[in-house]
Amino acid sequence: MDIKTYKKSFDYSYTLGIFPTVELIKFMPEKVIKVLISSKYKSEEADDIFELCRRYNIKTEINDKAINRISDKENNFIVGVFEKYSCELDMESSHIVLVNPGNMGNMGTIIRTLTGFGLTDLAIISPGVDVFDPKVIRASMGSIFRINFKYFDSFEEYRVKLKKHKIYTFMLDGARSLKEISHEKGEPFSLVFGNEATGLDSSFSSAGTSVFIKHTDRIDSLNLTIAAGIAMYHFCS
């Protein structure tokens, strides 16, 4: 395998850094091709990468040149190389839905946040950023390997798969304040968020219950990751 700077067309991707690589090994060991290790790496007691790879029978390789070629940080001493894979959403569970997400860091942070609140399923409405991009994986701190995710060509395609879910679309001009929403525990829901720049268009106001998160007029809107985090806390706590 020729280790090159990541491209979406590759059938493999990378984890940059020890923490996302450890998550990859623990939750997707069958997908790991090998782990690249810098000669500068020093073993850590909690998760020694050599011991972890031996435990899962994963090949390791000391290769500073390859790490430097694909990393955008000088202090990156561990790179996991893994095969891309596909998932199916659990239609009995609640979902986070991102419509045309455009920022890799935001997607990764939302993945980490939904994992933290006990959610496991992410629907992505195309076009959207590549969930396997190393920048997304790093922002998720490896949480991507704990969840199910699936791309859909349109929100309509996603919606026809649902049977029990209540849909909540988050919009600046939503009909109801988040404070007014009470959701019955055990009933699956879909929390839908738009693109960072454009949000959701007006058609989403009738796709479910449209919701706004009240804030002062000192700002025009909340950052997507903040809004998603507030919404998940409300529905999952």
N, C-alpha and C positions, 0 to 999 in steps of 0.2 A: 504493500500500500504506500502510495506517495503522499506524504503529509504536506498539505498545502493550506494556504489561507482559505478559510471556510467559504463555500458557495452554497446557495440554496439547492442547486442541482445535484450536489453530492448525495450519495445514499448513506452517508455517515456524518457524524458531527463530533464536537468536542465539548468536554467540561473543562473549564479553566479554573484551576485552584483546587486545593485539597478538599474543602467542604463539599462543593457540588460533586466532586469525583467520588467521595465516600458515599454520598447519597445514591449516586449511580450504581456503585458496586453493591450496596446493600439492597436496593429495590429493583434493579434491572441487571443482575449479574450475567444473565444469559445473553445480553446485548453488548457486553463489553468486548471489544476487540483486543485492546491492550491499554496499558497505562504508561505514559511517558513520564520519566522522573529526572529532574535536574540533578547534576552533580553537587549542587549547593543545598539540596534538600537535607534537612535534619529531622530524624524521627521524632514524632510526638507520642507521648505515652498513651493518650486517649485513643488515637486511631493511627497507628503506624501503618503507612501505606503498603510497605513490603509484606508485613504480616497479614494485612487484610487481603491483599491479592493472593497470597499463598492459600489462605483459608478458602477462597472462592475459585482457586485454580485459574487465576488470570495472569496473563503474560505481562511482565514489566520490562521496561527498556530505558536505560540511561541514555538520554539524547538531548543535550542542551541545544544543539543546532535546530532540531525540529521544533522544540518548545519556543525558541526565540522567533522562529519563522511565523508561527500562528498566534502568538500571544501579543497583546497590546500593552502589557505591563511587564516591567523588568523583574518584579519580585514574584513572578508566577513560576512555581517550582514543580507543579503537578498538572498533567493534562490527561484526561480520560478520552479515549477514542472509542466510539460506540456506533452500532448500527441504528439507523432510524427505524421507527416502528409505528404502527397505527393502533388506534384505540377505538372503542365504542363507548358511548355514554351509558351510564346506568339510568334507565328511564324511570326507576323507582326513587331516585335520589333527586335532591334539589340541584339546580344548575346556576352557574354564572354565565352570562352571554355577553360577548364583546362583539359589537358590530363595527367592522372595518377598523380594527385597532392599528394605529400607525407608529407607535413608539415601543421599541423593544424593552426599554427599562420599565416602562409602565406595565407591559404585559407580564414581565417577570415578577414585579412587585405584587401584582394582583394575584398571580399564581401562588406566591408565598403567603399572601394574606388569606386567600380562601382555604388553603391548607391549614393555616393557623386556627381558623374558625370551624374546622371539622368538615368542610365541604370537599368533594372529590371530583367534581365534573365541571369542565369548561367547554362551552360551545363557542366557536369562532366563526363569524360570518365573513366570508371572503368578499373583496380582497382584504387581507390583513397581514401583519408581519409574520415572519417565519418562526413558529414556536420552537424550532430546533436550532435557531441561531445561538451561538455561544453567548451572546450578550443577553438574550432572554434567559438562558439557563443560569448564567451567573447572577442576574438580578433576582431570580427565583431562589437562589441559594440551594439549588438542587431539588426544590420541592416539586418541580415538574415530573420527577420520577415517581411521585406518590399519587398522581392524579390521572384521570381519564380526560382526554381532549379530542375534539373532532371538528373539522372544518365543514361548513355548509355553504353552498353557493348563494343562498339567500335566506332571509329570516323566515320566509314562507316554507322553505324546505325543512328548516328546523322545526317550525311550529307544527307541521303535520305529524311529526313523530310523537308529539306530546299527547297524553291522555288525561292525566290527573293534575298536571302542573297549573298553578295560578301564575300568571305573567304580570310582572311589575316593570314598567318601562320608566327609566329615570330621565326626566326632562326638565329644563329650566321653567317651562310653562306647564308643568304637570298639574293635574286636577286636584290632587290631594297631597298634603304635607306628610312627610315620612312619620311624623309624630302621631298622625291620625291612623296610621296603618297598624292593625293588629292581625297577626297571622297565626292560625291554629297550628300548634306543634304537631309534627308528624305528617302534615300535608305538604307535598313537594312544591317548590316554587322555582321560578326562573326570574333572576334579577338581570335586567337588560340595560347595557350601557353603550353609548355611542362613541364615535371617534373623538379623540382629544380636541380636535379643532372645530368640528362641526356638530358634535352631539348626535342626537337622533332626529330624523326629519319628522314632519307633522303626521305622517302616516302611522307612526308608532303610538300616537295618543289614543288610538282605538284598538291597538293590538292587545291591550290588557288594561290594568289599572295604571294610569300615568301618575308618577310621583315626583315631587320636588323636595329638595333638602333646603330648608330655610337658612339663610345667612344674611348678613347685613348688606346694605347697598354700597359698601366700601369696595366690594369686589364684584365682578360680573359673573363669576362662576367659581366653583371649587375644582381643584385638580382632579382628574379622573381617578387616580389611585386613592385619594382622600375620600371622594364621594363613594367609591366602591367599598372602601373599608368601613365607612359609617353605616352604609346600607347592610353590609354583612353582619356587623355587630348587632344592629337592630333586629335582624331576622334570626340570628343564630344564638342570641343570648337569652 
